[in-house]
Amino acid sequence: MYHQPALLHECIEGLSINPSGIYADLTFGGGGHSREILSKLNADGRLIAFDQDEDSIENTLDDERFTLVNENFRYLKNFLRRHKAFPLDGILADLGISSHQIDTPERGFATRFEGPLDMRMGRNQGSTAAQMVNTYPEEKLRSVFQLYGELSNARQLAAAIVQARTNPITTTTELKESIKSCLPSNYENKILAQIFQAIRIEINDEMGALQAMLKQCADVLKPGGRLVIISYHSLEDRLVKNYMKSGNVEGTLEKDFYGNILAPLKPVTRKPITPDSDELASNPRSRSAKLRIAQKI
């Protein structure tokens, strides 16, 4: 089962949909956001969706206004041109991992299941988590845990894995066993989630893909077009916030001779929108979701 889309109403409202417009859902998954967008479009509207996970193809929508691209959203501009879906009236991206991916043990994303250490968003792409934990030098592992997991005991975790991998670490259980001594009993699940997150971000180059996608957004949007993005951890949110404010992921503000900020987008929301108590009760996995909206100037 795919997850209940986070902040669905707020996303659709943020897109400010033109019924005859062209929209992109960059994280199709189970199609929850896409179905809602299509319901707001008339016969002239179009929706192009991206998802690199092969499993998402099973959820494709039988609608002549809909196109699914089984690719990473870092190739946004290329595929929009190929499908003559350019420029766009709005872009939506929900950067969270889907419940389907988490709840499928053989994908290796979940800390609570026994499964192979895979964690690839697209199963035909790149190195697996097992390859990473068995081959990365200790210092590189430490850096991944520190940067993407924001773990204070990153050095200890990296050392424990290097010590344990004399016999290759190939399953989620073996990885958890290798770092058991580093997990404080009262925070065990939280730390494990941060470790798995860090590995997933690294092997899928999620930060690189997000930066590549963001840098194309202003170019592919029409003036007045909306950019709507949900992020789930501080690194993603910082990149999104910086881009919406300044037009670059570093957040460097460029100004003209008169001191006016030169940026292609203008934030619509000053602060991120977060789930209300009702949504948190019905969809606990939305608890870390932060929605930001910007409009092309």
C-alpha positions in Angstrom: 0.0 0.0 0.0 1.2 3.5 -0.9 1.1 6.2 1.7 -1.7 8.7 2.4 -0.3 11.9 0.7 1.0 14.4 3.3 -0.6 17.8 3.3 -2.8 17.0 0.3 -5.3 19.9 0.6 -2.5 22.4 1.3 -0.5 21.2 -1.7 -3.4 21.5 -4.1 -4.3 24.9 -2.7 -0.7 26.0 -3.0 -0.6 25.0 -6.7 -3.5 27.4 -7.4 -4.5 25.2 -10.3 -5.5 26.6 -13.7 -7.9 24.0 -15.1 -6.3 24.1 -18.6 -2.7 24.3 -17.3 0.2 21.9 -17.4 1.5 20.5 -14.1 4.3 18.2 -13.0 4.2 15.8 -10.0 7.8 14.9 -9.5 7.2 12.2 -6.9 4.3 10.1 -8.3 4.5 7.1 -5.9 1.0 5.8 -5.4 -0.5 8.7 -7.3 -2.4 10.4 -4.5 -1.3 13.9 -5.3 -1.6 13.2 -9.1 -5.2 12.1 -8.8 -6.1 15.2 -6.9 -4.4 17.5 -9.5 -6.2 15.7 -12.4 -9.5 16.2 -10.7 -8.9 20.0 -10.9 -8.0 19.9 -14.6 -10.3 20.2 -17.6 -10.0 18.4 -20.9 -7.2 20.8 -22.0 -5.1 20.3 -18.8 -2.1 18.0 -18.6 -0.1 16.3 -15.9 3.3 14.8 -16.3 4.6 12.7 -13.3 8.0 11.4 -12.5 9.1 8.4 -10.3 12.3 6.4 -10.6 10.8 3.5 -8.7 9.7 0.7 -11.1 6.9 -0.3 -8.6 5.2 3.1 -9.3 4.4 2.0 -12.9 1.7 -0.3 -11.4 -0.1 2.8 -10.2 -0.2 4.6 -13.6 -3.4 6.5 -14.2 -5.6 5.6 -17.2 -6.2 9.2 -18.3 -5.2 10.7 -21.7 -4.1 13.9 -19.9 -1.6 12.0 -17.8 2.0 10.9 -18.6 4.3 8.9 -16.3 8.0 9.2 -16.7 9.9 6.4 -14.9 13.0 8.5 -14.3 14.7 10.6 -11.5 13.4 14.1 -11.3 16.9 15.4 -11.8 16.2 15.0 -15.5 13.1 17.3 -15.3 13.8 19.7 -18.2 14.9 17.0 -20.7 11.7 14.9 -20.2 9.4 17.9 -20.2 10.8 18.9 -23.6 10.6 15.3 -24.9 6.9 15.2 -23.9 6.2 18.7 -25.1 5.0 19.6 -21.6 6.8 22.9 -21.3 6.5 25.5 -19.7 4.6 24.5 -16.6 1.9 26.1 -14.6 3.0 24.3 -11.4 5.4 21.8 -9.9 4.7 19.5 -6.9 7.4 17.4 -5.1 6.8 15.3 -2.0 10.3 14.3 -1.0 9.4 11.7 1.5 9.9 7.9 1.0 6.6 6.1 0.5 5.0 3.7 2.9 5.0 1.1 0.1 8.8 1.3 0.0 9.2 1.3 3.8 6.7 -1.6 4.2 8.3 -3.8 1.5 11.0 -5.8 3.4 13.0 -6.8 0.4 13.7 -3.1 -0.4 15.7 -2.8 2.9 14.4 0.6 3.9 12.8 -0.3 7.2 14.6 -0.8 10.5 11.9 -3.2 11.7 12.1 -5.8 9.0 14.7 -8.4 8.1 15.7 -7.8 4.5 18.6 -7.4 2.1 20.5 -4.1 2.5 19.4 -2.5 -0.7 17.7 0.9 -0.2 17.9 2.0 -3.9 14.9 4.1 -4.9 15.2 2.6 -8.4 16.3 -1.0 -8.1 18.2 -1.0 -11.4 20.3 2.0 -10.5 23.6 2.4 -8.7 25.1 0.7 -5.7 23.2 -0.9 -2.8 23.4 -0.1 0.9 25.3 -3.3 1.4 28.0 -2.2 -1.1 28.3 1.1 0.7 28.6 -0.3 4.3 31.1 -3.0 3.2 33.4 -0.8 1.1 33.4 2.8 2.3 36.5 3.8 4.3 35.8 4.5 8.0 36.2 8.3 7.6 33.7 8.4 4.7 31.1 6.4 6.7 31.6 8.8 9.6 31.0 11.8 7.2 27.8 10.2 5.8 26.4 9.6 9.3 27.3 13.0 10.5 26.1 15.0 7.5 22.9 13.0 6.5 22.0 11.4 9.8 23.1 14.4 12.0 24.4 11.8 14.4 26.6 12.9 17.3 28.2 9.4 17.6 29.0 9.1 13.9 32.6 8.2 14.5 31.7 5.4 16.9 29.1 4.0 14.4 31.6 4.1 11.5 34.2 2.3 13.6 31.8 -0.4 14.7 30.7 -1.1 11.1 34.3 -1.4 9.9 35.2 -3.7 12.8 32.1 -5.9 12.0 32.4 -6.2 8.3 35.2 -8.8 8.3 32.2 -10.9 7.4 30.2 -8.9 4.9 27.1 -7.1 6.2 24.3 -8.0 3.8 21.0 -7.6 5.7 19.2 -5.0 7.8 19.5 -7.3 10.8 23.3 -7.7 10.4 23.7 -4.0 10.1 21.7 -3.4 13.3 23.7 -6.1 15.1 27.0 -4.5 14.0 26.1 -1.2 15.7 24.2 -2.6 18.7 26.9 -1.3 21.1 26.4 2.3 19.8 22.7 2.5 20.4 21.4 4.0 23.7 18.4 1.8 24.8 16.1 4.8 25.3 16.8 6.2 21.8 17.5 3.0 19.8 14.7 3.4 17.2 15.4 7.1 16.7 19.1 6.5 16.1 18.4 3.5 13.8 16.0 5.6 11.7 18.7 8.3 11.4 21.3 5.7 10.3 19.1 4.2 7.7 18.1 7.7 6.5 21.8 8.7 6.1 22.6 5.5 4.1 19.5 6.0 1.9 20.4 9.6 1.1 24.0 8.7 0.3 23.4 5.8 -2.1 20.6 7.5 -3.9 22.4 10.8 -4.1 19.2 12.5 -2.9 20.8 15.8 -2.1 22.5 15.9 -5.6 19.2 15.0 -7.3 17.3 17.7 -5.3 19.8 20.4 -6.1 19.8 19.5 -9.8 16.0 19.5 -9.9 15.7 22.8 -8.0 18.1 24.6 -10.4 15.7 23.8 -13.3 12.5 24.8 -11.7 12.6 28.5 -12.5 13.4 27.7 -16.1 10.5 25.4 -16.6 7.8 27.4 -14.9 5.7 30.1 -16.5 5.6 33.5 -14.9 3.1 33.2 -12.1 3.7 29.4 -11.9 3.8 27.7 -8.5 6.5 25.6 -6.9 5.2 23.4 -4.1 7.6 21.2 -2.2 7.3 19.0 0.9 10.5 18.1 2.7 11.1 15.8 5.7 14.5 16.7 7.2 16.5 19.8 7.8 19.0 19.4 4.9 16.2 19.1 2.3 14.3 22.0 3.8 17.3 24.2 3.9 18.0 23.7 0.2 14.3 24.3 -0.7 14.1 27.4 1.5 17.3 28.8 0.0 16.2 28.2 -3.5 12.8 29.8 -3.1 14.3 32.8 -1.4 17.3 33.5 -3.6 17.1 31.3 -6.8 20.2 29.3 -5.7 20.6 26.4 -3.2 23.3 28.3 -1.3 20.9 31.0 -0.4 23.1 33.8 -1.7 21.1 36.9 -2.4 22.0 38.9 -5.5 20.8 42.5 -5.7 20.6 45.1 -8.5 22.1 48.6 -8.4 19.1 49.8 -6.3 19.3 47.0 -3.7 16.4 45.0 -5.0 16.7 41.3 -4.7 17.2 39.5 -8.0 15.5 36.1 -7.6 13.3 34.2 -10.1 10.9 33.1 -7.4 9.1 34.7 -4.5 8.1 32.7 -1.4 4.3 32.6 -1.0 4.6 31.3 2.6 6.9 33.0 5.1 7.1 29.9 7.3 6.7 26.2 6.3 3.2 24.7 6.5 3.1 21.7 8.8 0.4 19.0 9.4 -2.4 19.9 11.9 -3.4 17.6 14.8 -6.1 15.8 12.8 -3.6 14.8 10.0 -1.0 13.8 12.6 -3.6 11.5 14.2 -4.6 9.9 10.9 -1.2 9.9 9.3 1.7 9.8 11.8 4.3 9.5 9.1 3.5 13.1 8.1 4.9 14.4 11.5 8.1 15.8 10.0 6.6 17.2 6.8 7.3 20.8 6.0 5.6 22.4 3.0 7.0 25.5 1.2 5.4 27.3 -1.7 6.9 29.9 -4.1 5.7 31.6 -7.2 7.7 32.5 -10.3 8.0 36.3 -10.7 
